[in-house]
Amino acid sequence: GDDLFFNGVGHVLTERKPRNSETSAKRDAGEEIPLTERDLSMKTVIGVTVGSMLPIGVLLWLFLHGTSMAHHATGLIIVSILFILLTGLVVASVCGYMAGLIGSSNSPISGVGILVAVTAAALVRTIATTSSSDDVRTLVAYTLFVTAVVFGVATISNDNLQDLKTGQLVDSTPWKQQVALVIGVACRWLDIPVPAPPRLQGALLVVAMTAAAYLMALAMAMAVDSLMECLI
């Protein structure tokens, strides 16, 4: 995992400009861009990324509110948001690249988690020095919470890059996929659909999915048999 992480970092550092920045430059120059190369503009990506720091800041504030470290909340939150933003960009680039290249099972998320946890602990300790046992426990919990946010960035980048890679294989339009991914995040944030459907609807949904999978497998088997008979 660690070797994959550092290899991924090396690739990201030596890689040329991101494709969407090149696409934006071509679009601004009035050049025709193929459908399979049309990404969201770099301005939109930066805006969505920076805007996502707002709800993260609210979560961090709610975590510290009412604790023994509430008087350090402003400084901790500002530094934590900058840490999440910068570290998240590196983590998303490395883990997403490796997941898109060889699959999420080979993503260096374990090495990333260790490095992020150690770095976050050192950073938090530097900002808020205390010897109180209650403060120490609060800071430990806060550090783990910040690390969990970066972990979320890593895991979601794995899923997103695999979705985009699948779309590339079928010649889909990247920006439409990217918009769908953003909508998916918003739906999950608003619990649309609800996480747990009622018992009867949930059971019927499982039955319908199982039946559909069985019928699809049966149809594919019959198609293969027919094809083999034609070839023979």
Disulfide bonds with the S-S distance in Angstrom:
none
